[in-house]
Amino acid sequence: MEEYLAKLKEYLNMETELPFAEFAAFFEEFTAFLGANYEQFDQTTSLNARFVASILEANSQERAKRKTPETKRFKKMAQKSRIWLDAMNYRLLKSGMSQAQIDKANAEISDAM
């Protein structure tokens, strides 16, 4: 998970927009990682996964608003990101965290970026 956070931090600090191919590759790699490993995530890893999914969702939604050949793909990425974000949120709530605690942890991760 640390690898994905580090890569995301790099992307968030870029001056230019990430090209579609690189964005899509990161998205596919991250969602494959989640699919293969999410059941073993502890609370911290789940929080980090939720944060990455939220950034991917927001970015995909913004890019889907543009009229480009990739618009449909961005819409699908936003939908899949939302599914993972909700799944991580549910997992965290089930582990005993409140929504306020989850939101606070998300803000702390964001501030660290």
Secondary structure, 3 states (H helix, E strand, C coil): CHHHHHHHHHHHCCCCCCCHHHHHHHHHHHHHHHHHHHHHCCHHHHHHHHHHHHHHHHHHHHHHCCCCCCHHHHHHHHHHHHHHHHHHHHHHHHCCCCHHHHHHHHHHHHHHC
